[in-house]
Amino acid sequence: MRKVVVFELLSLEGVAEAPETFFGWDDALDAKLGAVISTQDTVILGRRTYAEWAKFWPSSDVEPFATFINRVPKLIVTSSPLDASWDNTTEIRDDLVSFVRDLRRQPRGDIGIHGSISVARALLAADLVDELKLIFGPMIVGSGRRLLDDLPPMRLESIGSEVSPSGYLVAEYRVKR
């Protein structure tokens, strides 16, 4: 069975909204991102994330993510028609939970959830996420949507952690069932 892996950039207090406005980066984080995406062959994005990313990533040379996100199949959760001009983009109009349950049964690589707070929350609430790979930045932003708000209780097992040279905490968890 395929794993669903949530990869998110967060402030210290858990804000995930608009990380590009407060988040920095270093070579150790590039290496961690490279390891995460090396196992993924599908990405699910929400409509808002898709709209933002489709303006930036197709012409970006920010590696290793640009090559990955431009070639990988992108499944976009939407309830209205989508301008799917970005390569390898498909709409998900079905129920997200049922769709992902079926997708997990296919014999392929990991399914990545990147930057889409509502998609990550819905899949966490439905107990369909297998791993959380979170990078906490050394900052408090004060406001914004938090990734883990309003979720049911769940137990996590630490599968790794490290601190980058710039002070970013990489925390990796497996959802215990």
Summary of the structure (lengths in Angstrom):
residues: 177
radius of gyration: 15.4
end to end distance: 14.7
largest distance: 43.4
contacts: 525
relative contact order: 0.27
helix: 29%
strand: 29%
